[in-house]
């Protein structure tokens, strides 16, 4: 499987406040400011990764059609995060947040700069990312690691299994 050059894969994450409302607001702003949402995974709940928190995360993967460059997309996603309430703390790499938007893939491009690395460098280490990715594009070959996402999920050392939340009871989350 190959992504088109104008397709980007984003991961949304939230573990503060009304998590469902923050996911929905992020999707609304992405639709308005980035482009059409072509596909979206289910919403998965999991424990925090990379730090300890009592707040569980909700995560969702989106495939979005766009016309902007990777750096323009980064600027847009940072603005969306800020309008929803994410604050930056340069001393803490991972922390609780109302919304986080990661650029996982941008077509099949590889970007390696101080400000932006695509594909996201932690994909293969995060089950909460790989599970929803595999729901949508299981056979997609990671352009750097040269393995498909299903193989990365099988090899993933992360033991925290995300739980697909019941869409019929989504209001309780």
WOMOLIN-V895985 format. One record per helix or strand of 2 or more residues. SS is the DSSP state (H for helix, E for strand). FROM is the first residue (numbers start at 1). LEN is the number of residues. Records with the same first field share a line. If there is no record, write none. Layout:
SS: FROM-LEN, FROM-LEN
This chain:
E: 7-8, 37-4, 44-3, 57-9, 100-7, 111-2, 117-2, 163-2
H: 19-15, 70-15, 123-3, 127-11, 149-7, 167-6
